[in-house]
Every structure is written in structure tokens, then in C-alpha cells.
Amino acid sequence: MAEKRNIFLIGPMGAGKSTIGRHLAQQLHLDFYDSDTEIENRTGADISWVFELEGEDGFRVREENVINDLTQKQGIVLATGGGSIKSKDSRNRLSARGIVVYLETTIDKQLARTQRDKKRPLLQTEEPRIVLEELAEERNPMYEEIADYVVSTDDQSAKVVANQILDILEKN
């Protein structure tokens, strides 16, 4: 693998993008970025507050700008927000500027991993399963559209998944 390639992790919330991304970046000696954290750093507010104040549309504009900025860097691992692929521009930039790895997971795993997380505005509802099913139906085709590789995160630790990704990258 060329030294300064970018690796972009996409997939639904609860797939493990941030945790796996940190492991990958550490193994590859690359800088790690998380698009949600970057938005929080730039706005000085957490994601749910941005969502509340600006709505999903306002949040997505910020997310698109952050992804545009971050994907122009060299030699990074980027964990994207689950909905970042809704933007055609973001999909194009991710696809053109790095290796895109789709971290796939089941609705059951997403529910288990996100149930106590109050920082997920789309899940602050009585029926999180229905929300996740609707998001999967809408977004999974977009993840697949730009993915160079698809890796399941369901029954493995973040470290094991990171190592699987490293193996894939070394072989290609």
C-alpha cells in the first residue's frame, strides 16, 4: 500500500467506525479523524445541539464541508458519520480521494451498541429499531455504491476488524 493513501470508513451508526478507525490509524501510523468530532470541534457544540438548532439539513451542510476539508488531507484514516453518504458530493469526494471501507452491521448489533448512547439525535425516539431499519433501507445502497471493500463488524472486536482491513489493504 502506498504510504500516504487515505482510508475512509463508512457505514451505519454503531458499526464501529470510530473505534476501528483509531486502531487502523495506530497500526498504519496515520492521523485519525472522526467527522462528527471535527464538527463538534469547529462549532464548539455537540452534534445533538447542532441538530436541534439547525436541523438535519443544517448539520448535513456542516458535515459536507468537513468531509470536503478532511478528504483533501494525505495519509489519514477518517471515520464518517452514518449519514454523510447522503450527500452526492461527499460520496464523490470519499470515492475519489481514498480507499472506502464499508463497515457492515446488523440492526440487532446497532441497537445493542447504541442503546445507551444519548448523543445520537436520530435515535431519540420510541422506536429506534424502525428508525434504523428505515435508515438501512435508504443508506445501504449508497454505502455499497462507493465501497471499495465491505467488512462485517458483527461478531468481532474492533482490533480484529482493523486487522482484517489491514490484510485486505496489503493484498491489494
Backbone as a printed PyTorch tensor [residue, N CA C, xyz], in Angstrom:
tensor([[[  0.8410,  -1.1860,   0.0000],
         [  0.0000,   0.0000,   0.0000],
         [  0.8820,   1.2430,   0.0000]],

        [[  0.5520,   2.1820,  -0.8490],
         [  1.3140,   3.4330,  -0.8960],
         [  1.2410,   4.1180,   0.4650]],

        [[  2.3000,   4.7530,   0.8420],
         [  2.4350,   5.2880,   2.2030],
         [  1.3450,   6.2870,   2.5760]],

        [[  0.9780,   7.1680,   1.6660],
         [  0.0950,   8.2600,   2.0570],
         [ -1.3250,   8.1380,   1.5090]],

        [[ -1.8200,   6.9380,   1.3800],
         [ -3.2150,   6.7670,   0.9610],
         [ -4.1470,   7.1190,   2.1130]],

        [[ -5.3430,   7.5290,   1.7790],
         [ -6.3700,   7.7820,   2.7840],
         [ -7.2840,   6.5760,   2.8810]],

        [[ -7.7540,   6.3190,   4.0880],
         [ -8.7270,   5.2550,   4.3110],
         [ -9.9470,   5.8980,   4.9490]],

        [[-11.0910,   5.7320,   4.2910],
         [-12.3320,   6.3240,   4.7640],
         [-13.2810,   5.2100,   5.1790]],

        [[-13.7510,   5.2640,   6.4090],
         [-14.6790,   4.2640,   6.9230],
         [-16.0950,   4.8170,   6.8610]],

        [[-16.9630,   4.0570,   6.2000],
         [-18.3670,   4.4380,   6.0890],
         [-19.2070,   3.3030,   6.6560]],

        [[-20.4650,   3.6020,   6.9390],
         [-21.3730,   2.5860,   7.4540],
         [-22.3190,   3.2120,   8.4610]],

        [[-23.2810,   2.4280,   8.9210],
         [-24.3000,   2.9630,   9.8190],
         [-23.7630,   3.2460,  11.2150]],

        [[-24.5300,   4.0210,  11.9870],
         [-24.1380,   4.2550,  13.3760],
         [-24.0800,   2.9170,  14.0990]],

        [[-23.1040,   2.7940,  14.9800],
         [-22.9580,   1.5570,  15.7310],
         [-22.1710,   0.4760,  15.0060]],

        [[-21.6500,   0.7820,  13.8210],
         [-20.8510,  -0.2130,  13.0890],
         [-19.4330,  -0.3030,  13.6490]],

        [[-19.0110,   0.7200,  14.3910],
         [-17.6740,   0.7090,  14.9770],
         [-16.6490,   1.5410,  14.2220]],

        [[-17.1200,   2.4820,  13.4020],
         [-16.2030,   3.2550,  12.5540],
         [-15.1220,   3.9780,  13.3530]],

        [[-15.5170,   4.6520,  14.4340],
         [-14.5480,   5.4300,  15.2110],
         [-13.5330,   4.5310,  15.9190]],

        [[-14.0230,   3.4960,  16.5700],
         [-13.1330,   2.5990,  17.3180],
         [-12.1900,   1.8580,  16.3750]],

        [[-12.7320,   1.3220,  15.3060],
         [-11.9260,   0.5900,  14.3210],
         [-10.9570,   1.5590,  13.6420]],

        [[-11.4290,   2.7640,  13.3430],
         [-10.5840,   3.7830,  12.7110],
         [ -9.3670,   4.1230,  13.5530]],

        [[ -9.5650,   4.2470,  14.8730],
         [ -8.4320,   4.5410,  15.7620],
         [ -7.4040,   3.4090,  15.7190]],

        [[ -7.8810,   2.1590,  15.7670],
         [ -6.9680,   1.0050,  15.6840],
         [ -6.1860,   1.0160,  14.3690]],

        [[ -6.9020,   1.2430,  13.2720],
         [ -6.2700,   1.2650,  11.9480],
         [ -5.1930,   2.3450,  11.8610]],

        [[ -5.5570,   3.5450,  12.2960],
         [ -4.6320,   4.6790,  12.2190],
         [ -3.3700,   4.3910,  13.0320]],

        [[ -3.5650,   3.7970,  14.1890],
         [ -2.4310,   3.4530,  15.0510],
         [ -1.5200,   2.4410,  14.3520]],

        [[ -2.1070,   1.4010,  13.7930],
         [ -1.3340,   0.3620,  13.1020],
         [ -0.5720,   0.9210,  11.9020]],

        [[ -1.2080,   1.8400,  11.1840],
         [ -0.6220,   2.3700,   9.9550],
         [  0.1960,   3.6440,  10.1810]],

        [[  0.2240,   4.1170,  11.4200],
         [  0.9210,   5.3660,  11.7580],
         [  0.3790,   6.5360,  10.9350]],

        [[ -0.9620,   6.5970,  10.8560],
         [ -1.6370,   7.6880,  10.1510],
         [ -2.4300,   8.5130,  11.1570]],

        [[ -2.7800,   9.7390,  10.7760],
         [ -3.6310,  10.5630,  11.6330],
         [ -5.0660,  10.0700,  11.5380]],

        [[ -5.7590,  10.0940,  12.6750],
         [ -7.1570,   9.6740,  12.7060],
         [ -8.0690,  10.8850,  12.8700]],

        [[ -9.1330,  10.8990,  12.0950],
         [-10.1590,  11.9290,  12.2120],
         [-11.5260,  11.2690,  12.2670]],

        [[-12.4190,  11.9130,  12.9930],
         [-13.8140,  11.4840,  13.0590],
         [-14.6280,  12.7040,  12.6310]],

        [[-15.4330,  12.5650,  11.5930],
         [-16.1240,  13.7540,  11.0590],
         [-17.0520,  14.3840,  12.0960]],

        [[-17.7180,  13.5850,  12.9220],
         [-18.5940,  14.1480,  13.9560],
         [-17.7950,  14.9490,  14.9840]],

        [[-16.6720,  14.3890,  15.4220],
         [-15.8180,  15.0940,  16.3860],
         [-15.3110,  16.4000,  15.7870]],

        [[-14.9610,  16.3500,  14.5220],
         [-14.4630,  17.5500,  13.8330],
         [-15.5530,  18.6320,  13.7780]],

        [[-16.7930,  18.2230,  13.5270],
         [-17.9150,  19.1840,  13.5180],
         [-18.0760,  19.7850,  14.9130]],

        [[-17.9910,  18.9420,  15.9430],
         [-18.1110,  19.4380,  17.3140],
         [-16.9810,  20.4200,  17.6460]],

        [[-15.7680,  20.0910,  17.2020],
         [-14.6340,  20.9900,  17.4510],
         [-14.8260,  22.3380,  16.7680]],

        [[-15.3260,  22.3110,  15.5410],
         [-15.4910,  23.5510,  14.7870],
         [-16.6430,  24.4100,  15.2850]],

        [[-17.7100,  23.7540,  15.7600],
         [-18.8780,  24.5250,  16.2090],
         [-18.8080,  24.8370,  17.6930]],

        [[-17.9870,  24.0880,  18.4260],
         [-17.9350,  24.2590,  19.8670],
         [-19.1850,  23.7280,  20.5450]],

        [[-19.9140,  22.8640,  19.8450],
         [-21.1520,  22.3040,  20.4070],
         [-21.2610,  20.8370,  20.0090]],

        [[-22.0130,  20.0670,  20.7870],
         [-22.1300,  18.6630,  20.3990],
         [-23.1620,  18.4720,  19.2870]],

        [[-23.0670,  17.3110,  18.6540],
         [-23.8730,  17.0100,  17.4650],
         [-25.3670,  17.1940,  17.7350]],

        [[-25.8450,  16.7080,  18.8930],
         [-27.2840,  16.8100,  19.1490],
         [-27.7380,  18.2720,  19.2340]],

        [[-26.8660,  19.1390,  19.7510],
         [-27.2020,  20.5550,  19.8380],
         [-27.2630,  21.1630,  18.4330]],

        [[-26.2930,  20.8190,  17.5830],
         [-26.2820,  21.3150,  16.2000],
         [-27.5550,  20.8470,  15.4860]],

        [[-27.9010,  19.5700,  15.6850],
         [-29.1180,  19.0030,  15.0910],
         [-30.3500,  19.7630,  15.5550]],

        [[-30.4050,  20.0080,  16.8710],
         [-31.5600,  20.6750,  17.4570],
         [-31.7070,  22.0970,  16.9130]],

        [[-30.5860,  22.7820,  16.8230],
         [-30.6020,  24.1880,  16.4250],
         [-30.7790,  24.3670,  14.9150]],

        [[-30.0760,  23.5520,  14.1340],
         [-30.0350,  23.7590,  12.6850],
         [-30.8060,  22.7030,  11.8950]],

        [[-31.3050,  21.6940,  12.5990],
         [-32.0000,  20.6110,  11.9260],
         [-31.0090,  19.7110,  11.2020]],

        [[-31.5230,  18.6150,  10.6600],
         [-30.6430,  17.6830,   9.9630],
         [-30.0050,  18.3350,   8.7390]],

        [[-30.7580,  19.1860,   8.0230],
         [-30.2180,  19.8200,   6.8220],
         [-29.0120,  20.7010,   7.1400]],

        [[-29.1190,  21.4990,   8.1960],
         [-28.0040,  22.3530,   8.6020],
         [-26.7930,  21.5270,   9.0110]],

        [[-27.0670,  20.4480,   9.7400],
         [-25.9860,  19.5540,  10.1480],
         [-25.3000,  18.9490,   8.9230]],

        [[-26.0840,  18.5120,   7.9430],
         [-25.5150,  17.8640,   6.7470],
         [-24.6340,  18.8320,   5.9590]],

        [[-24.9860,  20.1100,   5.9280],
         [-24.1430,  21.1050,   5.2460],
         [-22.7860,  21.1820,   5.9430]],

        [[-22.8070,  21.2480,   7.2760],
         [-21.5450,  21.2700,   8.0320],
         [-20.7290,  20.0020,   7.7690]],

        [[-21.4330,  18.8650,   7.7610],
         [-20.7740,  17.5780,   7.5540],
         [-20.1160,  17.5190,   6.1700]],

        [[-20.8190,  18.0010,   5.1670],
         [-20.2850,  18.0130,   3.8080],
         [-19.0080,  18.8560,   3.7300]],

        [[-19.0100,  20.0180,   4.3940],
         [-17.8250,  20.8820,   4.4150],
         [-16.6520,  20.2000,   5.1150]],

        [[-16.9210,  19.5650,   6.2390],
         [-15.8720,  18.8790,   6.9980],
         [-15.2870,  17.7310,   6.1630]],

        [[-16.1510,  16.9680,   5.5000],
         [-15.6600,  15.8580,   4.6830],
         [-14.8480,  16.3700,   3.5060]],

        [[-15.2850,  17.4690,   2.9150],
         [-14.5030,  18.0620,   1.8310],
         [-13.1060,  18.4430,   2.3430]],

        [[-13.0450,  19.1120,   3.4810],
         [-11.7520,  19.5290,   4.0450],
         [-10.8750,  18.3270,   4.3830]],

        [[-11.4360,  17.3830,   5.1310],
         [-10.6300,  16.2570,   5.6170],
         [-10.1490,  15.3350,   4.4980]],

        [[-10.9870,  15.1380,   3.4810],
         [-10.5820,  14.2230,   2.4010],
         [ -9.4840,  14.8080,   1.5270]],

        [[ -9.1900,  16.0980,   1.6960],
         [ -8.0820,  16.7020,   0.9470],
         [ -6.7330,  16.4760,   1.6260]],

        [[ -6.7660,  16.0070,   2.8660],
         [ -5.5140,  15.6890,   3.5680],
         [ -4.9120,  14.4300,   2.9690]],

        [[ -3.6580,  14.1650,   3.3100],
         [ -2.9790,  12.9640,   2.8210],
         [ -2.6210,  12.0650,   4.0010]],

        [[ -2.8340,  10.7790,   3.8290],
         [ -2.4080,   9.8320,   4.8460],
         [ -3.2300,   9.8950,   6.1160]],

        [[ -4.5500,   9.8450,   5.9760],
         [ -5.4110,   9.8520,   7.1570],
         [ -6.3540,   8.6510,   7.1470]],

        [[ -6.8590,   8.3450,   8.3200],
         [ -7.9870,   7.4340,   8.4700],
         [ -9.1360,   8.3140,   8.9420]],

        [[-10.2610,   8.2460,   8.2400],
         [-11.4220,   9.0740,   8.5640],
         [-12.6290,   8.1950,   8.8410]],

        [[-13.2080,   8.3580,  10.0350],
         [-14.4890,   7.7310,  10.3620],
         [-15.5670,   8.7620,  10.0520]],

        [[-16.4770,   8.4220,   9.1610],
         [-17.5270,   9.3620,   8.7560],
         [-18.7930,   9.1110,   9.5670]],

        [[-19.6570,  10.1100,   9.5960],
         [-20.9680,   9.9190,  10.2110],
         [-21.8070,   9.0130,   9.3260]],

        [[-22.7330,   8.2870,   9.9380],
         [-23.5480,   7.3250,   9.1960],
         [-24.2950,   7.9250,   8.0190]],

        [[-24.7230,   9.1810,   8.1500],
         [-25.4990,   9.8090,   7.0780],
         [-24.6890,  10.6450,   6.1110]],

        [[-23.3850,  10.6580,   6.2910],
         [-22.5420,  11.5230,   5.4430],
         [-22.6660,  11.1750,   3.9660]],

        [[-22.9940,   9.9210,   3.6680],
         [-23.0830,   9.4660,   2.2760],
         [-24.3690,   9.9340,   1.5960]],

        [[-25.2510,  10.5820,   2.3510],
         [-26.4670,  11.1140,   1.7330],
         [-26.1340,  12.1980,   0.7160]],

        [[-25.0160,  12.8790,   0.9250],
         [-24.5870,  13.9320,   0.0110],
         [-23.8380,  13.3150,  -1.1620]],

        [[-24.3160,  13.5900,  -2.3760],
         [-23.6480,  13.0850,  -3.5810],
         [-22.2160,  13.6250,  -3.6390]],

        [[-22.0300,  14.9100,  -3.2930],
         [-20.6890,  15.4930,  -3.2860],
         [-19.7650,  14.7380,  -2.3350]],

        [[-20.2620,  14.4520,  -1.1430],
         [-19.4320,  13.7170,  -0.1770],
         [-19.1100,  12.3190,  -0.6950]],

        [[-20.0990,  11.6360,  -1.2770],
         [-19.8340,  10.3000,  -1.8400],
         [-18.7440,  10.3820,  -2.9060]],

        [[-18.8400,  11.3810,  -3.7820],
         [-17.8440,  11.5330,  -4.8440],
         [-16.4570,  11.8110,  -4.2780]],

        [[-16.4070,  12.6860,  -3.2670],
         [-15.1000,  13.0310,  -2.6800],
         [-14.4810,  11.8350,  -1.9660]],

        [[-15.2770,  11.1250,  -1.1920],
         [-14.7700,   9.9430,  -0.4910],
         [-14.2300,   8.9340,  -1.5110]],

        [[-15.0160,   8.7070,  -2.5330],
         [-14.6680,   7.7290,  -3.5590],
         [-13.3930,   8.1050,  -4.3140]],

        [[-13.2570,   9.3890,  -4.6240],
         [-12.1300,   9.8570,  -5.4380],
         [-10.8350,  10.0390,  -4.6420]],

        [[-10.9500,  10.2800,  -3.3450],
         [ -9.7790,  10.7120,  -2.5810],
         [ -9.2160,   9.6670,  -1.6240]],

        [[ -9.7200,   8.4470,  -1.7070],
         [ -9.1690,   7.4340,  -0.8020],
         [ -9.7980,   6.0750,  -1.0030]],

        [[ -9.4150,   5.1680,  -0.1310],
         [ -9.9540,   3.8090,  -0.1400],
         [-11.1490,   3.8030,   0.8070]],

        [[-12.2980,   3.4060,   0.2920],
         [-13.5230,   3.4370,   1.0850],
         [-13.8500,   2.0300,   1.5830]],

        [[-13.9440,   1.9030,   2.9050],
         [-14.2770,   0.6230,   3.5240],
         [-15.6340,   0.7650,   4.2070]],

        [[-16.5850,  -0.0510,   3.7510],
         [-17.9390,  -0.0590,   4.3050],
         [-17.9650,  -1.0700,   5.4360]],

        [[-18.1770,  -0.5800,   6.6530],
         [-18.2980,  -1.4420,   7.8190],
         [-19.7720,  -1.8000,   7.9860]],

        [[-20.0550,  -3.0440,   7.7110],
         [-21.4310,  -3.5200,   7.6810],
         [-21.7980,  -4.1310,   9.0320]],

        [[-23.0400,  -3.9150,   9.4610],
         [-23.5070,  -4.5000,  10.7130],
         [-25.0090,  -4.7160,  10.6370]],

        [[-25.5280,  -5.5410,  11.5350],
         [-26.9680,  -5.8220,  11.5460],
         [-27.6950,  -4.8000,  12.4230]],

        [[-28.9950,  -4.7080,  12.2230],
         [-29.8350,  -3.8210,  13.0320],
         [-29.7310,  -4.2330,  14.5090]],

        [[-29.7360,  -5.5370,  14.7860],
         [-29.6280,  -6.0050,  16.1760],
         [-28.3470,  -5.5050,  16.8350]],

        [[-27.2360,  -5.6060,  16.1110],
         [-25.9530,  -5.1280,  16.6610],
         [-25.9880,  -3.6140,  16.8580]],

        [[-26.5660,  -2.8970,  15.8980],
         [-26.6650,  -1.4420,  16.0350],
         [-27.4460,  -1.0700,  17.2930]],

        [[-28.5710,  -1.7510,  17.5050],
         [-29.3860,  -1.4690,  18.6860],
         [-28.5980,  -1.7430,  19.9590]],

        [[-27.9000,  -2.8690,  19.9950],
         [-27.1250,  -3.2290,  21.1840],
         [-26.0260,  -2.2020,  21.4500]],

        [[-25.3830,  -1.7370,  20.3840],
         [-24.2420,  -0.8280,  20.5490],
         [-24.6500,   0.6190,  20.8120]],

        [[-25.8840,   0.9840,  20.4560],
         [-26.2720,   2.3940,  20.5680],
         [-27.3240,   2.6450,  21.6480]],

        [[-27.8140,   1.6080,  22.3050],
         [-28.9820,   1.7950,  23.1870],
         [-28.7670,   2.7860,  24.3260]],

        [[-27.5420,   2.8830,  24.8550],
         [-27.3140,   3.8100,  25.9670],
         [-26.7000,   5.1330,  25.5150]],

        [[-26.5360,   5.2860,  24.2130],
         [-25.8800,   6.4770,  23.6840],
         [-26.9090,   7.5820,  23.4470]],

        [[-26.8150,   8.6380,  24.2260],
         [-27.7710,   9.7510,  24.1030],
         [-27.2990,  10.7880,  23.0800]],

        [[-26.1560,  10.5320,  22.4380],
         [-25.5980,  11.5170,  21.5020],
         [-26.0070,  11.2420,  20.0600]],

        [[-27.0130,  10.4180,  19.8670],
         [-27.4410,  10.0850,  18.5110],
         [-28.8400,  10.6400,  18.2790]],

        [[-28.9040,  11.8460,  17.7090],
         [-30.2020,  12.5330,  17.5930],
         [-31.2760,  11.7210,  16.8710]],

        [[-30.8930,  10.9720,  15.8530],
         [-31.9010,  10.2310,  15.0890],
         [-32.5040,   9.0810,  15.8850]],

        [[-31.8500,   8.6740,  16.9780],
         [-32.3520,   7.5450,  17.7620],
         [-33.1070,   7.9670,  19.0180]],

        [[-33.2880,   9.2670,  19.2150],
         [-34.0340,   9.7270,  20.3900],
         [-35.5260,   9.6200,  20.0750]],

        [[-35.9940,   8.3810,  20.0420],
         [-37.3560,   8.0760,  19.6280],
         [-37.8410,   6.8430,  20.3800]],

        [[-39.1410,   6.6290,  20.3570],
         [-39.7290,   5.4470,  20.9990],
         [-39.3800,   4.1540,  20.2560]],

        [[-39.1480,   4.2680,  18.9530],
         [-38.9400,   3.0840,  18.1070],
         [-37.6070,   3.1210,  17.3710]],

        [[-36.4860,   3.0010,  18.0890],
         [-35.1860,   3.0700,  17.4040],
         [-34.9970,   1.9850,  16.3340]],

        [[-35.5700,   0.7970,  16.5320],
         [-35.4290,  -0.2700,  15.5340],
         [-36.0230,   0.1640,  14.1950]],

        [[-37.1950,   0.7700,  14.2320],
         [-37.8550,   1.2100,  12.9930],
         [-36.9950,   2.2740,  12.3080]],

        [[-36.4650,   3.2090,  13.1020],
         [-35.5950,   4.2500,  12.5430],
         [-34.3810,   3.6070,  11.8650]],

        [[-33.7330,   2.6620,  12.5580],
         [-32.5440,   2.0130,  11.9920],
         [-32.8770,   1.2260,  10.7270]],

        [[-34.0450,   0.5780,  10.7120],
         [-34.4500,  -0.1680,   9.5080],
         [-34.6660,   0.7800,   8.3320]],

        [[-35.3090,   1.9230,   8.5980],
         [-35.5420,   2.9040,   7.5320],
         [-34.2220,   3.4850,   7.0280]],

        [[-33.3110,   3.7950,   7.9680],
         [-32.0070,   4.3350,   7.5710],
         [-31.2380,   3.3160,   6.7360]],

        [[-31.2910,   2.0440,   7.1330],
         [-30.5800,   0.9910,   6.4010],
         [-31.1180,   0.8820,   4.9770]],

        [[-32.4370,   0.9230,   4.8550],
         [-33.0510,   0.8210,   3.5300],
         [-32.6170,   1.9740,   2.6350]],

        [[-32.5560,   3.1670,   3.2120],
         [-32.1780,   4.3580,   2.4540],
         [-30.6770,   4.3770,   2.1390]],

        [[-29.8520,   4.0500,   3.1450],
         [-28.4150,   4.3080,   3.0400],
         [-27.5710,   3.1320,   2.5560]],

        [[-27.9720,   1.9030,   2.8380],
         [-27.1230,   0.7640,   2.4640],
         [-26.7400,   0.7590,   0.9850]],

        [[-27.6820,   1.0670,   0.0630],
         [-27.2800,   1.1300,  -1.3540],
         [-26.2030,   2.1980,  -1.6200]],

        [[-26.2410,   3.2990,  -0.8730],
         [-25.2400,   4.3590,  -1.0620],
         [-23.8860,   3.9170,  -0.5080]],

        [[-23.8890,   3.1890,   0.6260],
         [-22.6280,   2.6570,   1.1510],
         [-22.0180,   1.7100,   0.1170]],

        [[-22.8600,   0.8210,  -0.4120],
         [-22.3750,  -0.1740,  -1.3810],
         [-21.8630,   0.4860,  -2.6560]],

        [[-22.5200,   1.5580,  -3.0640],
         [-22.1620,   2.2670,  -4.3030],
         [-20.7040,   2.7330,  -4.2850]],

        [[-20.2200,   3.2300,  -3.1430],
         [-18.8760,   3.8150,  -3.1260],
         [-17.8310,   2.9440,  -2.4330]],

        [[-18.2640,   1.8020,  -1.8670],
         [-17.3220,   0.9710,  -1.1090],
         [-16.3180,   0.2750,  -2.0230]],

        [[-15.0390,   0.3940,  -1.6750],
         [-14.0190,  -0.4230,  -2.3270],
         [-14.0050,  -1.8110,  -1.6960]],

        [[-14.2780,  -1.8600,  -0.3940],
         [-14.2930,  -3.1240,   0.3500],
         [-15.4320,  -3.0730,   1.3590]],

        [[-16.0180,  -4.2460,   1.6360],
         [-17.0730,  -4.3640,   2.6300],
         [-16.5950,  -5.3500,   3.6910]],

        [[-16.6550,  -4.9370,   4.9580],
         [-16.2130,  -5.7830,   6.0610],
         [-17.3110,  -5.8140,   7.1200]],

        [[-17.6930,  -7.0010,   7.5660],
         [-18.7040,  -7.1290,   8.6110],
         [-18.0530,  -6.9230,   9.9780]],

        [[-18.7240,  -6.1620,  10.8290],
         [-18.1830,  -5.9010,  12.1700],
         [-18.9680,  -6.6350,  13.2550]],

        [[-19.9170,  -7.4650,  12.8600],
         [-20.8610,  -8.0020,  13.8370],
         [-20.2760,  -8.8000,  14.9890]],

        [[-19.5370,  -9.8370,  14.7050],
         [-19.1400, -10.7410,  15.7830],
         [-17.6580, -10.6860,  16.0760]],

        [[-17.0550,  -9.5170,  15.8610],
         [-15.6170,  -9.4090,  16.0540],
         [-15.2650,  -8.1320,  16.7880]],

        [[-14.1440,  -8.1650,  17.4700],
         [-13.6740,  -6.9640,  18.1640],
         [-13.1680,  -5.9620,  17.1320]],

        [[-13.0930,  -4.7190,  17.5780],
         [-12.6020,  -3.6500,  16.7040],
         [-11.1930,  -3.9610,  16.2160]],

        [[-10.3790,  -4.5330,  17.0860],
         [ -8.9950,  -4.8420,  16.7300],
         [ -8.9360,  -5.9070,  15.6200]],

        [[ -9.7870,  -6.9220,  15.7320],
         [ -9.8320,  -7.9840,  14.7170],
         [-10.2740,  -7.4080,  13.3700]],

        [[-11.3010,  -6.5520,  13.3970],
         [-11.7810,  -5.9360,  12.1540],
         [-10.6910,  -5.0570,  11.5500]],

        [[-10.0060,  -4.2830,  12.3890],
         [ -8.9090,  -3.4310,  11.8980],
         [ -7.8450,  -4.2990,  11.2280]],

        [[ -7.5130,  -5.4290,  11.8310],
         [ -6.5250,  -6.3290,  11.2350],
         [ -7.0120,  -6.9250,   9.9130]],

        [[ -8.3010,  -7.2300,   9.8320],
         [ -8.8730,  -7.7260,   8.5620],
         [ -8.7050,  -6.6720,   7.4670]],

        [[ -8.9770,  -5.4300,   7.8160],
         [ -8.8470,  -4.3330,   6.8440],
         [ -7.3880,  -4.1970,   6.4150]],

        [[ -6.4770,  -4.2830,   7.3740],
         [ -5.0430,  -4.2100,   7.0430],
         [ -4.6580,  -5.3170,   6.0680]],

        [[ -5.1580,  -6.5350,   6.3150],
         [ -4.8740,  -7.6680,   5.4140],
         [ -5.3880,  -7.3710,   4.0040]],

        [[ -6.6080,  -6.8610,   3.9100],
         [ -7.2120,  -6.5370,   2.6120],
         [ -6.3480,  -5.4980,   1.8950]],

        [[ -5.9230,  -4.4570,   2.6190],
         [ -5.1450,  -3.3860,   2.0130],
         [ -3.7760,  -3.8840,   1.5410]],

        [[ -3.1690,  -4.7630,   2.3200],
         [ -1.8660,  -5.3020,   1.9350],
         [ -1.9480,  -6.1790,   0.6890]],

        [[ -3.0480,  -6.9300,   0.5740],
         [ -3.2190,  -7.8180,  -0.5870],
         [ -3.5060,  -7.0510,  -1.8560]],

        [[ -4.0660,  -5.8580,  -1.7080],
         [ -4.4570,  -5.0970,  -2.9000],
         [ -3.5140,  -3.9350,  -3.1030]]])
